[in-house]
Amino acid sequence: MDNQKLSLTGSVSLGTGVMIGAGIFVLMGQIAELVGDLFPIAFLAGAIVVGFSSYSYVKFSNAYPSSGGVVKFLTKAYQPGTAAGTLSLLMYASMVVAQSLVAGTFGAYTLRLFPEEYAGYASALGVGLLALAFIINVLGNKIIGATATVTAIIKVLGIALLAITGIAIAGFPDITGNFVSEKSQSLPAGLSFIAALALSILAYKGFTTITNQGDDIQEPHRNMGRSIIISILICTLIYFFLALSVSAGLSIPEIIAAKDYVLAEAARPVFGKWGTWLTILLAMVATVSGVIASIFSSSRLLGMLSSMKQVPILKIGNFRNPALIFTVVLAMLLTVLFNLTRIASIGAIFYLIMDMAIHWGLLRHLRKEISFNPAIPLIALVMDAVILAAFIYLKYLDDPFVLIVALIGITLIIIAERLFMISHTDKEGKMHMGMDEEDI
């Protein structure tokens, strides 16, 4: 019944709770490392890019409201096959990378409660959180659903309170743009700012999960798009004022030195020891709830792709949800192998490629099916391409290992997906999928 579905307010609440995740606890320091005291402006610029990008998702959501979300959009745009399967797996991979980032953030903030000699255990704590999230997901959806709303409210109100009170106490910072970090010294003027937008965009990527609400929302053809836009606006305000609060409390060198736990460090001069502890607890709530919800969503996505025969049938003994095991193990490996900067970089590359595919799919393949202004997704596509190119160039100079890992991951996905697609294509070139397209 319609009264059991999400209202626009409910949808915005859930969407905002997902978007304001743990990423903001660590990304702020990484962005400041590239652009200095311009990092609050970088969040505004990232929001503008995301605003253009969201247009494609709004049009897709209005035309095809579905719990399949981005997977449904990609299948509509590229038809079932290697392209749609590869891009869907890339979306899945970006979600798993995000889990690893959140788990590592949990470790970095939690260790602030312990002496310095325990600093090397951040990854171990992240793996422990992923194990806990696995157990909770095995126990069932009721626990996830019961905690999602409460933790979303805590996250949003807690971070908003941190931003507002920080500015009220410390005042507005002076933004000069004169600071030049070591990482951006070898880059042409302005290129480091463009590259940093790849990370600020990552802070907003949670808006894509709103597309999964499908028929669970009232008047989906109208409200899903509105929910996406309102959620992005709310997050933009919170991120911007939070960045101003951090900039007012710490110098840029201090922000860079504490980039993995920058909000906890920023709370110390403004709120004292108790404020630092409360910020750490807020980060722990955000990361724990974020990992639990993300593992639930990404394992469902992988299971859906398996049912659609876009990936092999997953089976691990008699376990009912093998996609859950695969997802958690992959996230654990990433958490152990890479630091937070590298994890965020890989996630940004994967996400931007998938985002560009959404815009291209709308422009190239669905002009007759969906009414839209082609100039907007074209602008979004160009901005994504420029930002991705700048970010890749930055990583080529600063940390080429990130590019090697990303390239290997994308190549393996393409090869594996192509070989698998060939295995269930008949002599006429038709691929027999396991789910009806309208049931995705």
C-alpha positions as CSV (number, residue, x, y, z in Angstrom):
1,M,0.0,0.0,0.0
2,D,1.1,3.6,-0.7
3,N,1.0,4.6,2.9
4,Q,3.6,2.0,3.7
5,K,6.0,3.5,1.2
6,L,8.7,6.1,1.9
7,S,7.5,9.7,1.8
8,L,9.8,12.3,0.2
9,T,10.9,13.3,3.7
10,G,11.7,9.7,4.6
11,S,13.6,9.2,1.3
12,V,15.7,12.3,1.9
13,S,16.4,11.2,5.5
14,L,17.7,7.8,4.3
15,G,19.5,9.3,1.4
16,T,21.3,11.9,3.5
17,G,22.2,9.4,6.1
18,V,23.9,7.2,3.5
19,M,25.6,10.2,1.8
20,I,27.0,11.7,5.0
21,G,29.0,8.6,5.7
22,A,32.4,7.9,7.1
23,G,34.2,9.2,4.0
24,I,33.9,12.8,5.2
25,F,36.0,11.9,8.3
26,V,39.0,11.1,6.2
27,L,38.6,12.8,2.8
28,M,38.8,16.3,4.2
29,G,42.5,15.8,5.1
30,Q,43.3,14.2,1.8
31,I,41.8,17.1,-0.1
32,A,43.6,19.7,2.1
33,E,46.8,17.9,1.2
34,L,46.3,18.8,-2.4
35,V,44.7,22.3,-2.3
36,G,45.7,23.7,1.1
37,D,43.2,26.1,2.6
38,L,41.0,26.0,-0.5
39,F,39.6,22.6,0.6
40,P,36.2,24.1,1.7
41,I,35.9,25.6,-1.8
42,A,36.8,22.1,-3.3
43,F,33.7,20.7,-1.6
44,L,31.5,23.4,-3.1
45,A,33.1,22.8,-6.6
46,G,32.6,19.0,-6.1
47,A,28.9,19.6,-5.3
48,I,28.5,21.6,-8.6
49,V,30.0,18.7,-10.6
50,V,27.8,16.2,-8.7
51,G,24.8,18.5,-9.4
52,F,25.3,18.1,-13.1
53,S,26.0,14.4,-12.8
54,S,22.8,13.8,-10.7
55,Y,20.7,15.0,-13.7
56,S,21.4,11.7,-15.5
57,Y,20.4,9.7,-12.4
58,V,17.3,11.8,-11.9
59,K,16.2,11.2,-15.5
60,F,16.9,7.4,-15.2
61,S,15.1,7.2,-11.9
62,N,12.1,9.0,-13.2
63,A,11.9,6.8,-16.2
64,Y,12.8,3.5,-14.6
65,P,12.2,3.5,-10.8
66,S,13.6,0.2,-9.7
67,S,15.4,-1.5,-6.7
68,G,18.0,-2.4,-9.3
69,G,19.2,1.3,-9.3
70,V,22.4,1.8,-11.3
71,V,22.4,-1.8,-12.5
72,K,19.0,-1.3,-14.1
73,F,20.2,2.0,-15.7
74,L,23.3,0.3,-17.2
75,T,21.3,-2.6,-18.5
76,K,18.7,-0.3,-20.1
77,A,21.5,1.8,-21.7
78,Y,23.8,-0.9,-22.9
79,Q,21.6,-4.0,-23.0
80,P,22.5,-7.2,-21.2
81,G,26.0,-8.1,-22.2
82,T,29.7,-7.5,-21.6
83,A,29.5,-3.7,-21.4
84,A,26.6,-3.6,-18.9
85,G,28.1,-6.5,-16.9
86,T,31.6,-4.9,-16.8
87,L,30.2,-1.5,-15.7
88,S,28.0,-3.1,-13.1
89,L,31.0,-4.9,-11.7
90,L,32.9,-1.7,-11.6
91,M,30.0,-0.2,-9.6
92,Y,30.2,-3.2,-7.3
93,A,34.0,-2.8,-7.0
94,S,33.7,0.9,-6.1
95,M,31.2,-0.1,-3.3
96,V,33.7,-2.6,-1.9
97,V,36.5,-0.1,-2.0
98,A,34.2,2.3,-0.1
99,Q,33.7,-0.3,2.6
100,S,37.4,-0.7,2.9
101,L,37.8,3.1,3.2
102,V,35.2,3.2,5.9
103,A,36.7,0.2,7.8
104,G,40.2,1.8,7.7
105,T,38.7,5.1,8.9
106,F,37.1,3.3,11.9
107,G,40.6,2.0,12.8
108,A,42.2,5.4,12.4
109,Y,39.7,7.1,14.7
110,T,39.4,4.4,17.2
111,L,43.1,4.3,17.8
112,R,43.0,7.9,18.9
113,L,41.6,6.5,22.2
114,F,44.8,4.5,22.7
115,P,48.5,5.3,23.2
116,E,50.7,6.0,20.2
117,E,52.4,2.6,20.3
118,Y,49.1,1.0,19.0
119,A,49.1,3.2,15.8
120,G,50.0,0.3,13.5
121,Y,46.7,-1.6,14.4
122,A,44.3,0.5,12.3
123,S,44.0,-2.2,9.6
124,A,43.5,-4.9,12.1
125,L,40.6,-2.9,13.7
126,G,39.2,-2.3,10.2
127,V,39.2,-6.1,9.5
128,G,37.5,-6.7,12.9
129,L,34.8,-4.3,12.0
130,L,34.2,-6.0,8.6
131,A,34.0,-9.3,10.5
132,L,31.4,-7.9,12.9
133,A,29.4,-6.4,9.9
134,F,29.5,-9.9,8.3
135,I,28.0,-11.5,11.4
136,I,25.3,-8.8,11.7
137,N,24.4,-9.3,8.0
138,V,24.1,-13.0,8.5
139,L,21.7,-12.5,11.4
140,G,19.3,-10.8,9.1
141,N,17.8,-7.6,7.8
142,K,15.8,-6.7,10.9
143,I,18.9,-5.6,12.8
144,I,20.1,-3.6,9.9
145,G,16.8,-1.9,9.4
146,A,16.3,-1.2,13.1
147,T,19.6,0.6,13.5
148,A,19.8,2.4,10.1
149,T,17.4,5.3,10.9
150,V,18.8,5.9,14.4
151,T,22.4,5.9,13.2
152,A,21.5,8.1,10.2
153,I,20.0,10.7,12.6
154,I,23.1,10.6,14.9
155,K,25.5,11.0,12.0
156,V,23.7,13.9,10.3
157,L,22.9,15.8,13.5
158,G,26.3,15.1,15.1
159,I,28.3,16.3,12.1
160,A,26.0,19.3,11.6
161,L,26.5,20.3,15.3
162,L,30.2,19.8,15.0
163,A,30.3,22.2,12.0
164,I,28.0,24.9,13.4
165,T,29.5,25.0,16.9
166,G,33.1,24.9,15.5
167,I,32.4,28.0,13.5
168,A,30.6,29.7,16.3
169,I,33.5,29.2,18.7
170,A,36.5,29.6,16.3
171,G,35.0,32.0,13.8
172,F,35.4,31.9,10.0
173,P,38.8,31.1,8.6
174,D,40.8,33.2,6.2
175,I,41.0,31.5,2.8
176,T,44.0,32.8,0.9
177,G,44.9,30.0,-1.5
178,N,48.6,30.7,-0.9
179,F,49.5,27.3,0.6
180,V,51.2,24.9,-1.8
181,S,51.7,21.3,-0.7
182,E,54.5,19.1,-1.7
183,K,52.2,17.0,-3.8
184,S,51.1,19.9,-5.9
185,Q,54.4,21.7,-6.4
186,S,55.2,19.8,-9.6
187,L,51.7,20.4,-11.1
188,P,50.6,23.4,-13.3
189,A,48.6,26.0,-11.5
190,G,45.1,24.9,-10.8
191,L,45.6,21.3,-11.8
192,S,45.9,20.1,-8.2
193,F,42.5,21.7,-7.4
194,I,40.9,19.9,-10.4
195,A,42.5,16.6,-9.4
196,A,41.2,17.1,-5.8
197,L,37.7,17.3,-7.0
198,A,37.9,13.5,-7.7
199,L,38.0,13.1,-3.9
200,S,35.4,15.7,-3.1
201,I,33.0,14.0,-5.5
202,L,33.7,10.7,-3.7
203,A,32.2,12.3,-0.6
204,Y,28.9,12.7,-2.4
205,K,28.7,9.4,-4.3
206,G,26.3,8.0,-1.7
207,F,23.5,9.8,-3.6
208,T,23.5,6.9,-6.2
209,T,22.1,4.5,-3.5
210,I,18.9,6.6,-3.5
211,T,18.2,5.2,-6.9
212,N,17.8,1.7,-5.3
213,Q,14.6,2.9,-3.5
214,G,12.6,2.2,-6.7
215,D,9.0,1.3,-5.9
216,D,9.6,1.7,-2.1
217,I,9.0,5.4,-2.4
218,Q,5.7,7.2,-2.9
219,E,5.2,8.6,-6.5
220,P,8.7,7.3,-7.6
221,H,8.6,9.0,-11.0
222,R,8.4,12.3,-9.2
223,N,10.0,11.9,-5.8
224,M,13.2,9.9,-6.5
225,G,14.6,12.8,-8.5
226,R,13.6,15.4,-5.8
227,S,15.1,13.2,-3.1
228,I,18.4,13.0,-4.9
229,I,18.5,16.8,-5.4
230,I,17.5,17.7,-1.8
231,S,20.0,15.2,-0.3
232,I,22.9,16.7,-2.3
233,L,21.9,20.2,-1.2
234,I,21.8,19.2,2.4
235,C,25.2,17.4,2.2
236,T,26.8,20.4,0.4
237,L,25.8,22.8,3.2
238,I,27.0,20.4,6.0
239,Y,30.3,19.5,4.2
240,F,31.1,23.2,3.4
241,F,30.5,24.5,7.0
242,L,32.3,21.4,8.5
243,A,35.3,22.2,6.3
244,L,35.2,25.9,7.4
245,S,35.1,24.7,11.0
246,V,38.1,22.4,10.5
247,S,40.1,25.2,8.7
248,A,39.4,27.6,11.6
249,G,40.6,25.2,14.2
250,L,43.8,23.8,12.6
251,S,46.5,25.1,10.3
252,I,47.0,23.3,7.0
253,P,50.2,21.5,8.1
254,E,48.3,20.2,11.1
255,I,45.4,19.0,8.9
256,I,47.8,17.2,6.6
257,A,49.6,15.6,9.5
258,A,46.4,14.3,11.0
259,K,44.6,13.6,7.6
260,D,43.4,10.1,8.6
261,Y,41.7,11.4,11.8
262,V,41.4,15.1,11.0
263,L,37.9,15.8,12.6
264,A,39.1,14.4,15.9
265,E,42.2,16.6,15.8
266,A,40.1,19.6,14.8
267,A,37.8,19.1,17.8
268,R,40.7,19.3,20.3
269,P,41.5,23.1,20.2
270,V,37.8,24.0,19.9
271,F,36.0,21.7,22.3
272,G,38.9,20.2,24.4
273,K,39.4,16.6,25.4
274,W,35.7,15.8,25.7
275,G,35.0,17.2,22.3
276,T,37.7,15.0,20.8
277,W,36.3,11.9,22.5
278,L,32.7,12.7,21.3
279,T,34.0,13.2,17.7
280,I,35.8,9.8,17.9
281,L,32.6,8.2,19.1
282,L,30.6,9.9,16.3
283,A,33.1,8.6,13.8
284,M,32.8,5.1,15.2
285,V,29.0,5.2,15.0
286,A,29.2,6.5,11.4
287,T,31.8,3.9,10.3
288,V,30.1,0.9,12.0
289,S,26.7,1.7,10.6
290,G,28.2,2.6,7.2
291,V,30.0,-0.7,6.8
292,I,27.0,-2.8,7.9
293,A,24.7,-1.0,5.4
294,S,27.3,-1.0,2.6
295,I,28.0,-4.7,2.9
296,F,24.3,-5.4,2.8
297,S,23.8,-3.3,-0.4
298,S,26.9,-4.5,-2.2
299,S,26.4,-8.2,-1.5
300,R,22.8,-7.8,-2.7
301,L,24.1,-6.2,-5.9
302,L,26.5,-9.0,-6.5
303,G,23.8,-11.6,-5.8
304,M,21.5,-9.8,-8.3
305,L,24.3,-9.8,-11.0
306,S,24.7,-13.6,-10.4
307,S,20.9,-14.1,-10.8
308,M,21.1,-12.1,-14.0
309,K,23.9,-14.3,-15.2
310,Q,26.2,-11.3,-15.6
311,V,28.6,-13.0,-13.2
312,P,29.0,-16.8,-12.5
313,I,26.6,-18.5,-10.1
314,L,28.1,-18.0,-6.7
315,K,28.2,-21.0,-4.4
316,I,30.2,-21.6,-1.2
317,G,29.1,-24.9,0.4
318,N,25.6,-24.7,1.8
319,F,25.9,-21.0,2.7
320,R,22.8,-19.1,1.7
321,N,24.5,-15.9,0.8
322,P,27.9,-16.6,-0.8
323,A,28.0,-13.0,-2.3
324,L,28.2,-11.8,1.3
325,I,31.4,-13.9,2.0
326,F,33.0,-12.8,-1.3
327,T,32.3,-9.1,-0.5
328,V,33.6,-9.1,3.0
329,V,36.8,-11.1,2.1
330,L,37.5,-8.7,-0.8
331,A,37.0,-5.7,1.5
332,M,39.3,-7.2,4.1
333,L,42.1,-7.7,1.6
334,L,41.9,-4.1,0.5
335,T,41.9,-2.9,4.1
336,V,45.1,-4.9,4.8
337,L,46.9,-4.1,1.6
338,F,46.4,-0.4,1.1
339,N,46.4,2.8,3.2
340,L,43.5,5.2,3.3
341,T,44.9,7.5,0.7
342,R,45.3,4.7,-1.9
343,I,41.9,3.2,-1.1
344,A,40.2,6.6,-1.7
345,S,42.2,7.1,-4.9
346,I,41.2,3.7,-6.3
347,G,37.6,4.3,-5.3
348,A,37.6,7.7,-7.0
349,I,38.9,6.3,-10.3
350,F,36.4,3.4,-10.4
351,Y,33.5,5.7,-9.5
352,L,34.3,8.4,-12.1
353,I,34.6,5.8,-14.9
354,M,31.2,4.3,-14.0
355,D,29.7,7.8,-13.7
356,M,30.9,8.7,-17.2
357,A,29.3,5.5,-18.5
358,I,25.9,6.5,-17.1
359,H,26.1,9.9,-18.9
360,W,27.3,8.3,-22.1
361,G,24.6,5.6,-21.9
362,L,21.9,8.3,-21.6
363,L,23.3,10.4,-24.4
364,R,24.2,7.7,-26.9
365,H,21.5,5.0,-26.4
366,L,18.4,6.4,-24.7
367,R,17.6,9.7,-26.5
368,K,14.4,8.2,-28.0
369,E,13.2,6.6,-24.8
370,I,13.9,9.4,-22.2
371,S,13.2,13.1,-22.6
372,F,16.1,15.2,-21.4
373,N,18.4,18.1,-22.2
374,P,21.5,16.6,-23.8
375,A,23.7,19.6,-22.9
376,I,23.6,18.7,-19.2
377,P,24.8,15.1,-19.3
378,L,27.4,16.2,-21.9
379,I,28.7,18.9,-19.5
380,A,28.8,16.3,-16.7
381,L,30.6,13.8,-19.0
382,V,33.3,16.4,-19.9
383,M,33.8,17.5,-16.3
384,D,34.2,13.9,-15.2
385,A,36.7,13.3,-17.9
386,V,38.8,16.4,-17.1
387,I,38.8,15.6,-13.4
388,L,39.7,12.0,-14.0
389,A,42.5,12.9,-16.3
390,A,43.9,15.5,-13.8
391,F,43.7,12.9,-11.0
392,I,45.4,10.2,-13.1
393,Y,48.2,12.6,-14.0
394,L,48.6,13.6,-10.3
395,K,48.8,9.9,-9.3
396,Y,51.3,9.2,-12.1
397,L,53.6,11.8,-10.6
398,D,52.9,11.0,-6.9
399,D,51.9,7.4,-6.6
400,P,51.8,5.4,-9.9
401,F,51.2,2.2,-7.9
402,V,47.6,3.3,-7.5
403,L,47.2,3.5,-11.3
404,I,48.7,0.0,-11.7
405,V,46.3,-1.5,-9.2
406,A,43.3,0.3,-10.8
407,L,44.3,-0.8,-14.3
408,I,44.9,-4.4,-13.2
409,G,41.4,-4.4,-11.5
410,I,39.6,-3.0,-14.5
411,T,41.4,-5.3,-17.0
412,L,40.6,-8.4,-14.9
413,I,37.0,-7.3,-14.7
414,I,36.7,-6.8,-18.5
415,I,38.5,-10.1,-19.4
416,A,36.5,-12.2,-16.9
417,E,33.2,-10.6,-17.9
418,R,33.9,-11.1,-21.6
419,L,34.9,-14.8,-21.2
420,F,31.8,-15.4,-19.0
421,M,29.4,-13.7,-21.5
422,I,30.8,-15.9,-24.3
423,S,30.0,-19.0,-22.3
424,H,26.2,-18.3,-22.3
425,T,25.8,-16.8,-25.8
426,D,23.9,-18.9,-28.3
427,K,24.8,-19.3,-32.0
428,E,22.6,-16.3,-32.9
429,G,24.6,-14.1,-30.6
430,K,21.8,-13.8,-28.0
431,M,22.6,-13.9,-24.3
432,H,20.2,-15.8,-22.1
433,M,19.9,-13.9,-18.9
434,G,18.6,-15.5,-15.7
435,M,16.2,-12.7,-14.8
436,D,13.6,-10.9,-16.8
437,E,14.8,-7.4,-17.5
438,E,11.7,-5.9,-15.9
439,D,12.3,-7.9,-12.7
440,I,15.8,-6.5,-12.1
